Amino acid sequence: MPDDTPPPLSLRRVEPALNMKRFYTLTLQPTLFGEVTLIRHWGRIGTRGQNLIETFADQEAAVSAFTRLARSKRARGYVPPA
């Protein structure tokens, strides 16, 4: 994959008053067929969570989706782990 690929992103949202302890991870991976997959992993901290894998035909579309999702999660209060 080209050098403009963002590194894996791990975010957390912990709000004790709401009993909220969540994680969210984004990763880009190349496929064997020249496509790029965006792997989303999320759930409550301490659980296995869930995965969603989206495949994109090109690098630009995958990076765009990665950036959009990262911005959305940060707007909802998710921050990198301390």
Phi and psi restraints in degrees (value plus and minus 20) as a CYANA .aco file:
   2 PRO   PHI     -84.4   -44.4
   2 PRO   PSI     146.0   186.0
   3 ASP   PHI     -90.9   -50.9
   3 ASP   PSI     -34.3     5.7
   4 ASP   PHI    -102.8   -62.8
   4 ASP   PSI      -9.8    30.2
   5 THR   PHI     -93.7   -53.7
   5 THR   PSI     105.1   145.1
   6 PRO   PHI     -88.6   -48.6
   6 PRO   PSI     126.5   166.5
   7 PRO   PHI     -89.4   -49.4
   7 PRO   PSI     142.3   182.3
   8 PRO   PHI     -74.2   -34.2
   8 PRO   PSI     122.7   162.7
   9 LEU   PHI    -137.9   -97.9
   9 LEU   PSI     104.7   144.7
  10 SER   PHI    -134.4   -94.4
  10 SER   PSI     109.1   149.1
  11 LEU   PHI    -148.9  -108.9
  11 LEU   PSI     134.4   174.4
  12 ARG   PHI    -157.8  -117.8
  12 ARG   PSI     132.7   172.7
  13 ARG   PHI    -155.5  -115.5
  13 ARG   PSI      93.5   133.5
  14 VAL   PHI    -143.4  -103.4
  14 VAL   PSI      96.6   136.6
  15 GLU   PHI    -153.4  -113.4
  15 GLU   PSI      73.9   113.9
  16 PRO   PHI     -77.2   -37.2
  16 PRO   PSI     -54.6   -14.6
  17 ALA   PHI     -82.7   -42.7
  17 ALA   PSI     -48.1    -8.1
  18 LEU   PHI    -122.5   -82.5
  18 LEU   PSI     -15.4    24.6
  19 ASN   PHI      34.6    74.6
  19 ASN   PSI      22.5    62.5
  20 MET   PHI    -132.4   -92.4
  20 MET   PSI     102.0   142.0
  21 LYS   PHI    -161.0  -121.0
  21 LYS   PSI      73.2   113.2
  22 ARG   PHI    -143.0  -103.0
  22 ARG   PSI     136.9   176.9
  23 PHE   PHI    -148.7  -108.7
  23 PHE   PSI     138.2   178.2
  24 TYR   PHI    -170.7  -130.7
  24 TYR   PSI     108.2   148.2
  25 THR   PHI    -148.5  -108.5
  25 THR   PSI     117.5   157.5
  26 LEU   PHI    -142.9  -102.9
  26 LEU   PSI     114.6   154.6
  27 THR   PHI    -162.9  -122.9
  27 THR   PSI     119.6   159.6
  28 LEU   PHI    -126.2   -86.2
  28 LEU   PSI     115.2   155.2
  29 GLN   PHI    -157.3  -117.3
  29 GLN   PSI     119.3   159.3
  30 PRO   PHI     -96.5   -56.5
  30 PRO   PSI     132.2   172.2
  31 THR   PHI    -121.9   -81.9
  31 THR   PSI     151.5   191.5
  32 LEU   PHI     -91.7   -51.7
  32 LEU   PSI     -33.9     6.1
  33 PHE   PHI    -126.1   -86.1
  33 PHE   PSI      -4.9    35.1
  34 GLY   PHI      67.0   107.0
  34 GLY   PSI     -17.3    22.7
  35 GLU   PHI    -111.5   -71.5
  35 GLU   PSI     157.1   197.1
  36 VAL   PHI    -147.7  -107.7
  36 VAL   PSI     113.3   153.3
  37 THR   PHI    -125.9   -85.9
  37 THR   PSI     122.6   162.6
  38 LEU   PHI    -126.6   -86.6
  38 LEU   PSI      97.4   137.4
  39 ILE   PHI    -124.3   -84.3
  39 ILE   PSI     100.6   140.6
  40 ARG   PHI    -128.7   -88.7
  40 ARG   PSI     112.3   152.3
  41 HIS   PHI    -153.0  -113.0
  41 HIS   PSI     105.2   145.2
  42 TRP   PHI    -167.5  -127.5
  42 TRP   PSI     143.7   183.7
  43 GLY   PHI     138.5   178.5
  43 GLY   PSI    -189.6  -149.6
  44 ARG   PHI    -102.4   -62.4
  44 ARG   PSI     117.3   157.3
  45 ILE   PHI     -78.4   -38.4
  45 ILE   PSI     110.4   150.4
  46 GLY   PHI      79.8   119.8
  46 GLY   PSI     -25.2    14.8
  47 THR   PHI    -133.4   -93.4
  47 THR   PSI     150.7   190.7
  48 ARG   PHI     -91.5   -51.5
  48 ARG   PSI     -49.2    -9.2
  49 GLY   PHI      55.2    95.2
  49 GLY   PSI    -185.9  -145.9
  50 GLN   PHI    -146.3  -106.3
  50 GLN   PSI     139.2   179.2
  51 ASN   PHI    -145.9  -105.9
  51 ASN   PSI     127.2   167.2
  52 LEU   PHI    -157.9  -117.9
  52 LEU   PSI     108.1   148.1
  53 ILE   PHI    -137.0   -97.0
  53 ILE   PSI     102.7   142.7
  54 GLU   PHI    -134.7   -94.7
  54 GLU   PSI     117.4   157.4
  55 THR   PHI    -129.1   -89.1
  55 THR   PSI     113.9   153.9
  56 PHE   PHI    -138.7   -98.7
  56 PHE   PSI     127.0   167.0
  57 ALA   PHI     -90.6   -50.6
  57 ALA   PSI     -50.4   -10.4
  58 ASP   PHI    -158.3  -118.3
  58 ASP   PSI     145.7   185.7
  59 GLN   PHI     -83.1   -43.1
  59 GLN   PSI     -61.6   -21.6
  60 GLU   PHI     -80.9   -40.9
  60 GLU   PSI     -63.9   -23.9
  61 ALA   PHI     -85.3   -45.3
  61 ALA   PSI     -59.6   -19.6
  62 ALA   PHI     -86.7   -46.7
  62 ALA   PSI     -64.0   -24.0
  63 VAL   PHI     -85.4   -45.4
  63 VAL   PSI     -58.0   -18.0
  64 SER   PHI     -82.2   -42.2
  64 SER   PSI     -65.0   -25.0
  65 ALA   PHI     -85.4   -45.4
  65 ALA   PSI     -61.6   -21.6
  66 PHE   PHI     -77.3   -37.3
  66 PHE   PSI     -69.8   -29.8
  67 THR   PHI     -83.7   -43.7
  67 THR   PSI     -62.6   -22.6
  68 ARG   PHI     -82.0   -42.0
  68 ARG   PSI     -65.5   -25.5
  69 LEU   PHI     -86.7   -46.7
  69 LEU   PSI     -60.8   -20.8
  70 ALA   PHI     -82.2   -42.2
  70 ALA   PSI     -63.6   -23.6
  71 ARG   PHI     -83.4   -43.4
  71 ARG   PSI     -61.9   -21.9
  72 SER   PHI     -82.9   -42.9
  72 SER   PSI     -64.4   -24.4
  73 LYS   PHI     -87.5   -47.5
  73 LYS   PSI     -60.3   -20.3
  74 ARG   PHI     -83.7   -43.7
  74 ARG   PSI     -56.0   -16.0
  75 ALA   PHI     -86.0   -46.0
  75 ALA   PSI     -46.2    -6.2
  76 ARG   PHI    -108.8   -68.8
  76 ARG   PSI     -16.6    23.4
  77 GLY   PHI      83.4   123.4
  77 GLY   PSI     -14.4    25.6
  78 TYR   PHI     -98.1   -58.1
  78 TYR   PSI     117.5   157.5
  79 VAL   PHI    -154.1  -114.1
  79 VAL   PSI     138.5   178.5
  80 PRO   PHI     -82.9   -42.9
  80 PRO   PSI     127.7   167.7
  81 PRO   PHI     -83.0   -43.0
  81 PRO   PSI     126.5   166.5
